[in-house]
Amino acid sequence: MKLIVMKFGGTSVGDLKKISNVANIVKKNLKGSKLIVVLSAMAGETNKMQNYLDTIKSDEKIENDLVLTAGENVTIGILSAMLRKRKINSLPLLGWQIPILTDNNHENAKILNIDKKRINKFLKKYDVLVIAGFQGISLDGHITSLGRGGSDTTAVAIASAINADRCDIYTDVDGVYTTDPRQYKKAKKIKKIFYDEMLEMASLGSKVMQPTSVQDAKLNKIDIKVKSSFVSKSGTLITGSKKTFSNQIITGISSTKNDAKITIVGVKDRPGVAASIFRPLSKNLINVDMVVQNISQNGKETDLTFTIKSEDL
């Protein structure tokens, strides 16, 4: 009996018709297998929840995570109901019911442990487990969210925990392309890409995969197949190799409009100064991407420039 993890993003579950399509895909993959299906919220729902929080200017992390994770609760309930109508033995599960244990860093929590024994216990009774992505439960017992794209992280983490035969990521494109096919129609699909290549593209703007999930897949040697929910075509295999990168000079091109550039002027040019700037960012889980250091106009000090994600500004 094969164990397969399938993850469907927000565009794949955007309305009832699309969720019904997901149910059909699940049914096709059920033969000879036990399935774990990880779902995002309907496209736009998490943004809607965030707008509510922005309107009331809420800084309450515990309450914010309850609101932000509401969308997945809806999609897993609807899909499981549709599967049961198709006579498929299905069970919807929230993060705390498994549990998916995380640290206490609300709105950007890190998975610490997934109860493998409890998942296997559920799988003995049910053929399909429909699990809410993007959420877990903290060490203090509060609902946490895993940050944007966290459903990918959940899927890969579960695949690793249960030693799944494969992990399929379903999205609105039929694989990883050399660049965004929605912006450049001549982009070509990549049949196979190595972890480090995918990690580089994901961290620099490619929205097909969330960087943390690619990193987890690499560490746990989980092969990922990126496929489309809407067309039946072979996707892209994200896998490992003895080589870090393939032989081709350029694998793909990524771009992002979601960066903020920060310049600190007049930084003392002495050992330890850069560490004093970046250490508090690291402690607050703010990822720094590009760093440039130049001599200031007065020739005595330096200007330090770096980029972060706009939402971390």
N, C-alpha and C positions, 0 to 999 in steps of 0.2 A: 504494500500500500504506500503510494507516494504521498509526501507532505509538500504542499505547494502554498506559498504565500503570494497573494495578489493584492496590489495596492491600486486604488483608483482615485485620481485627483479631482479637484473641484469641477473642472469642465466636464469630466466624465459622469458626474452625478448632478449636473446643473438643474435638472427638472425631473418630473416623474417619468417622462418618456425615456430619458437617458438612464435613469436608475433601472428601468425595466430592461433596457439594453444590457446593462451590467449584469442583471439577473440571468439573462440568456447566455452571456459569456461564462458566468460561473457554472451554469448547468452543463455547458459543453466541456468544461475542464474537470468535471466531477468524476467521470468514469475512471475507476481504479485509483482514486485519490481522496485524500482528506484535505480540505481547503481552509485557509485562514485568509479572510478578505479584510483589508484595512482601508477605511474610507476617510476622505476629507469631507469638509462641509460643502454644500452647494456653492458653486462659483459666486463670489461676491458677498456671501453671508458673513464671513469673518470680518470683512471690511465694514459691513453694516454694523456689526457688534462694536467694532473699534470706534466707529463714528458716534455711537451712543455714549461710549465712555469719554470720548473727546468733548462731546457736548456738555456733559456734566463735570468735565475736568477732574475725572477720578484718578487719584494716585494710590488707590487701595489695591494692592497687588493680589490679595486673596480673592476679593470680589471680582476684580478684572478678569482673572483666569476662569472663574465660574461663567462669566458672560462670554468670553472669547471661545470657550470650548463647547458652547451650546449647539453650534451648527452640526457637529459630528454626531451628536445624540439623535438628531432628526434623521440623518441619512442612514445610519445603521439600523434604526427601527423600521424605516420604510423598506430598505433592501431585504431585511430579514423577513418582513411580512410578505413581500413579493416572492421570495424563495419558498416560503411555506405554502403559498398558493400554487406553486409548481410542484408540490409534494416533496420538497427537499427539507431534510431535517436540519434546521438552522437555529443558531442562537446568537442574539446581539449582546455584546459585552462592552461596557465602558472601561476606561483605563484602571479605575480603582477596583473593579471586580476581578481582575486577573491575578494580582495587581501588577501594574507597571510602576515600579518604585523609582522615584526621582529625587534629586537634591531639592533644596528649598528655594532655588533661584526662580521665582515666579516670572512668567511670561517668556522665559528662555531656559527652561529646566533641562537638566541632563539626566538621561536614563542611567540608573545605578544597577537595577536588577529586574528581571522578568521571571515570574514564577513558572518555570518549565513544567513542574509536576502538575500544577493546577491546569495548565493548558492541555496537557496530555489527558488529564482526567475528563475535561470537557469534550475532547476529541473522541473519547471512547463512547460517549453518548450521542454526539452530534457529528454530522458529516461536514458542516460548514460553520465556522465561527466568524461572525461579522464584528470587527473590532473598530472602535473609534480611534482614529489616528490623532496625533497632535496633543494627546493628553495623558496624564499619569496622576500619581498621588505622591505627595511629598513625605519626607521622614516625619513631619509633624502631623500628617493625616489630612492635608488640604489638597484640593484639586489643583494641578499645575498644567500649564501649557508648555509645549516644547519649542516655541518659536515658529515663525513662518516656514513652511516646508517640512514641519515636524512629522507629518504622516509618512514621508519617505524614511525618516529615521526610525519610526516605530516599526515599519514593515521589515527593514533590514535587521533591526535588533531582534525582532521575533523570529525571523528566519534563522538567525545565528543561535538563538536560545534553544530552538527545537531541532536544530540540524536539518533544516528543510532541504528538499531536493533542489528547489530553485525558488527565486524571488522575481516575480514579474511586476513591473511598474507600468501601469496603463495611464496614458495621457492623451492629449488631443493631436499629437503628432506621432507618426509611425516609426519613431526611432530618434537617434541623435544625428543631427546634420552638421555639415561643415560650418554652417552659420545659421542664423534664424531664418527658416524658410518663409516665414510670414513677412520678412523684410527683404529677402533676396530669393526670388523664385528659382534661380539656377543652383541653389544650394544642393549638395549631394548627401545622401544618407550614408552614414558610416556603419558598416556591417559589424565590425568588432573594434572596441577601443579599450585600452588598458586603464586600470584604476587611476594612475597618476595623471594621465592625459585628461580623463573625465573630471578629476578633482580640480585640475587647473582651469578647465573651461567653466565648471560649475561655480568656482570661487570668483570668477571674473565676469559673471553675467549670464551664463547659459542657464535657463530656467527649467531645463528638463529634469535635473536632479539637484537635490539639496546637498551642499558640500559635506556636511557632517555624515550623511547617510553613505556617501561614496567612501569616506574615510573609514567608517565602521565596516563596510563591505570588504575593503582591502584588508583591514586588520583581522577579520574573521574568515577571509577567503570565501565570501559569498558571491557567486555569479549572479548578475542582475540582467534581466532582459527588459529593455524598454520597448513598449508596444503601443499601438493605437487602440482606443476603445471603439473607434468608429469604422475602421477599415481592417480587413483581414489580410495583413501583410507581415512578412518577416520583419522583426524589429532590429535593434542594436544590442549586441552582447557586450556588457561591461565585465571584464575579467582580468585575471592576473597573468603575469608572464615573468620569465627570468629577466627579461629586459624591462626597464622602467617605462620607456617610450618606444613607439614603433619606428621603423626606419624612415618613414616619410618626414620631410622637412617641416611641413605644417600639417597638423591634424585638423584644426578648425579655428575659427575666429569668433570670439565672444565680445559682447559690448554691454555696458550697463549705464543707465541714467540715474542710478540710485546711490551715487557717491557724493560725499561732502569732502571738500579739501580744506585743511586747517594749516595755517602757517603761524608759527611762534617766532617772533622777531627778537633778536638780541639775546640769543641763548649763549651762556658762557661756554667756551670751548675747553672743557676739561672732562676727565674721565668720570663717569657716573651720572652726568647730567641727563643724557638720553634715557637712562634707566629710571630716573626719578620722574620723567614725563610719562613713560609708557607703563610703568608698574601699576599705577592706579587704574589705567584703562584696562589692563589685563585682569585686575582683581574684580572689575565690574563686567567682565566678559565682553568687552568691546574689541572687536577684531580690527587691527590696523593692517591695511594692505600695503600701498606704496609709500616709501619713505625717501625723501630727498633732503640733503643737508648742504647748504651753501654758505660761503663767507658773506657776512653782512657788509653793507656799503662802507662802514667805518673801518673794515679790515681787521677788527679786533674780536668780533663776536661772530656767531653763526645764526642763520635763519633755518629753522627746522620745519619742513612741510610734510604732512602725511594725509592719507585718505582713510575715511571710515564710511560705513553705511549711513545714509541720510537719517534713518530713524534713530541712530545712536548719537546724533549731533547734540 
